[in-house]
Amino acid sequence: MKKEERKLTQEWDKTFPKSEKVDHSKVTFVNRYGITLAADLYVPKNAAGRLPAIAVCGPFGAVKEQCSGLYAQTMAERGFLTLAFDPSFTGESGGTVRYMASPDINTEDFMAAVDFLSLCDKVDPERIGIIGICGWGGLAINTAALDTRVKATAAMTMYDMTRVNAKGYFDSEDSEEARYQKRAAMCAQRLEDLRAGEYKLGGGVVDPLPEDAPYFVKDYYDYYKTPRGYHARSLNSNGGWNVIGCESFINQPILQYSNEIRSAVLIVHGDAAHSCYFGRDAYANMIRDSKYADNKELLIIPGASHTDLYDGGKTNAIPFDKLEAFFMDHLK
């Protein structure tokens, strides 16, 4: 498959320090839509033989230099070959128009990462897992429902992006009228964009932060708009997705067949996260009437907010020991 030439940053420009325990390199691979994806490959130093491997992506609107890279590097320190990638249309990955999203293409991005790992001569193709964070947690579960090569999936502080787009936060806009108004606004915006000759950005995390901002907006601000997690290529840190970037999410649910996933799935959420209902409901739906519930698990982290599972927050909330044990057990 011919790869588009991508200019990739070679200097270390992550939001986390570089580990001396792993070797890091930049790689590219192509998805089935012909889009070249950019990724960071992390390999344990002095590793021998074919390794278990994990592809990592998220959060939705972030880049691999933020928390997906932190997860990937940390799991590489623990013996896994890992791949943190930018999704189509974002970061250093290809795809035009920029800052668009698609439940189909973004699921395919994960599957293309599994393609890459399956053909890597350092990887045991029978021992591949995935980690999805935030919106990519839902997409990771969606991938697990489709990709039989994935042996283990961890969804961290997950969103179901189709649910939040169609029903609003906390399902507060779950009505035919509210969805109609969203669709009408998107259709009007499409014509405005064509007349203007460019796509209008929806705006990233609000800045400056209003005093009366909801607590979850303050949580996002604390990560994306401060030195803790700011990155120049991150959509959430800057101008955000295109206004119409997530249009198709309104009309099509993911996770339709999650209760048919045969491989292991771990859902991790903080009980102080505004998004915790996504994880609880996704787990309940995944095990409902399922023949494969025994290898499914929901882990709730007491006191952890949504972004505490991005980088650990102030309490090192990411359960890396649990993740290591989970993947070691299911990527035997």
N, C-alpha and C positions, 0 to 999 in steps of 0.2 A: 504494500500500500504506500503510495507516494506521500511523503510528508512535506507540508508547507514549511519553508524556512522561517524559523522564529529567532529573533534576537533576544537572548536570555541574559539577564543580569548575572554576572559571575561573582561579584563581591557578596559577602555575607550581609544581607539586608533584612534579617528576620527581627521579630519582636522579642526573641528569646536568645540566650547566649549559645554559641556553638559548642557542641560536646566533643571532647577529645577521645571519646570511646567509640565513635563511629566514623566511617568514611562517608563523605557527602559529595554528590555530583548532580548535575542537571541532566535531565533526559526529556525526550519528547516521544509521543506516540499518537496514533490516529484513530478516531472513532469511526463508526460505520457511516457517518455523514460526511466523512472526508475532512473533519476539523482536526487540526493538530493541537494536541494538549501538551502543556508544559508542566513538568513535575520536578520535585526534588526526590532523589533516591538516597536512602540512608541504609548503610550496610554495617553490621557490627565489625569492628576491627579484628583482623586475624580470623575471620569466619572461615570454616572449612565445610565443604560439601554443600549440598542443596538445602536451603533454609526454608522454614515456614515464612510466609509473606503476608503483609497487610497493606491494603490500599486505604488511604485516608482522605476525606474531603469535608469541607464545611468550616465555619458556619455559612449560612445563606447570605451572600453579599460580602464574604471575606475572601482572603487569598491565602495561598499556601505558606506565606511568610508569617502568618499569624498562628492561630491555635492548632490548625491541622498539622502544621510543621512541627509544633511542639509535641503533639501526640506521636507523630511519626518518629521523631528523633528519640523520644523517651522509650518507645517500644523497641527501637533498634538497639538501644543500650541494653535491653533485656533479651536480646537474642533473635529478634525478628528482622528480616529484610523488609523495609517499609517504603511506601511511595505516597507522598503528599502532592496532590495535583490541583491545578486551577481548572475550574469547569469551563466549558465552551463559553465564548463571548466575554470572558472576564480575565483579569490578571494578565499573565504572560501567554495564556492560551490563545489560539486563533478563533475565528468566527466573526463574521460581519453580518448584521449590525452589532455593535458592542452593547453590553449591559442588557441582554435579553435572557430570558429563562424559559425552560420548557420541561414539563414533567417527563416527557419522552426522551428528549436529548440529554437531559441531566442524568436520567437513569442509565442511558447508553454510555455516558462518560464513565460511570463506575464500571460498567461491563468492559469498556475498552481498557480501563486500568487492569482489570482481571486478565484480559487478553495479553497485555504487556507482561504482566508477572508470570503468566502461564508459559510464555515463550522465553523467559529470562533464564540463562544457563546457571544462575545462582539460586534459583527457586525450585522447590519441590511443588509441581503443579497440583498435587493432591492435597496441599496444605496451604490454602489461600483463604484469608479472611478480609473483612472490610470494617472500617470504622467511619460512621457518619455523625457529624456534629450539627446541632440545631436543625435547620431545614434539610440538611443532608443526612440527618438521622432518619427522617421519614423516607428519603430517597434511598438510603441504604437498605431499609426493610423492603422497600419496593424492589430493589435490585435482588435481594435474597429470594424474593418470591418468583423471580424470573430466571436467575442465573444459578443453575445446579452445580456449578463449579465452586461456588462460595460455600465454604464449610462452617464458617462462624461469622456472625455479624454483631457489632456493638453499636447501638444508637444512643448517643450521648445528648442529654438535654434537648430532646428532639422536638421539632415542629412537624406537623402535617401541613405542608404548604397549600395543598388543595383545600383543606378544611378552613384554614384561616383566611384564604382569599375568598372563598365562597360564603363563609358564615361570619367572618369578622372575629376579633378577639373575644374569647369566652363565649363564642356562638351568639354574640349580641346582635348580629345582623342577619340572622338565619330566617329570612323571609323572601318570598318571591319578589316583592316590591323592592327590597334592598338590593337583591341581585340584579334586578332589571336596571336600577339606577346606576349600578357599577358598570354593567355592560354598555349602557347608553353613553356614559362618560368616556369609557374606553374607545368606543366607536367614533365619538366626536374628536377625541384626542388624535386618533389615527389620521384624520383629515387635516387637523391643525399641523401635525408633524410633516405631512407631505407638502402642505403649502409653505411651511417654513424651511423645508429642505434639510431638516435635522430633527432628531428625536429629543423630546424634552425629558430631562432627568427629573425623577420624582423626589430627589433630595435624600441624603443619607440620614444618619442620626441627627436629630435637631441640635443646633448650636447657634447661639448660646442656649443653655438649658433653662427653660422656664421654671420658676420657683414651684409652680403647681403641677409640674410634669408628673404623670403616673410613675409609680415606683419602678416599673420595668423599663421605662424610657431612661430613668436615672441610671439603672443598671447597665443598659447599653452604652450610655454616654460615658460611664466610668471606664468602660473597656475601649470603645472605638475612638473616643475623642481625647484620650489622655495618653501619655507616654506608655502606659501599661499595654495598650494594644493598637495604637494608631499605626496605619501604614498608608503610604502615598497611593498605592494601587487598590486599596480596599474600597469597595463601593460604599459600604456602611460608614467608613471613616470620612467619606467625601460626598460626591454628588448623588450617590444612590443608583438604583436601577432606573431604566427608562420608565416613564409613567405607564406605558403599555407593556412593560417588560414581562409581567407575570399574568397577562391577560388570559391565557389558555388554562391556567390553574383554576379559574373560577368554575369551569365547565366540566372538569374531569377528575374524579377522585383517584388517588393512588391507594395502595394497600388493599385492593379488592380481594386478593387471594392470600392474604398474609397467614390465614389459618391453615394453608396448605404448605407452608415452609417446612421442609424436613430437617434442614440444618439448624444449628444452635443459634439462638438470638438472645442477647443481653440488652435490656433497656435500662439506662441509668438516668435518674433525674434527681434534682434537689427539691426537697419539700417546700422550700421558700421561693421556688421558681414560678413565675407567672404561667409558664408553659407546662407545668407538671401534668395538667389534665391531658395533654397530648400523649405523654408517655403512658399514663395509667390506662387511657382508653385504647391506645394501640396495643398494649399488652393484653388487655381483656379481649379485644377482638381477635388477636392472634391465637389465643388458646381456646376460644369458643368453638365447640364442636370439632376440635382438632384432634387428629390421631397422633400428633407430634408435639404435644405440650410438655413432655418431660424434659426437653432440653431448652426450654424457654424460661427466662428469668427477668423479673423486675426488681431493680435495686434502687431504693430511695435513700438519698444522702441527707441526713438531718441538718437543717439550717442552711443548706446550700442554695444560692440564687441561680438564675439561668446562666449568667456569665462566670460564676465560680467554676463551672465545669468547662469553661474555655481554657483557663490558664491556672486554675487552682484557687484563684482569689487570694484572700488573706489567710486561709486555713488549709491550703493544700488539699482542696476538696476532691480533686480528680483521683479516683481509686485505682491507681496504676497497678498496685499489687493484685487487685481483683481482675483487672484487664489481662495482666500477664497470666494469671492462673486460668482464666477463661479460655484464652487463645491457646495456651499450652495444652490444655485438656482436649480441646476440640480440633486442634490442628496436629494431632498425633501423627 
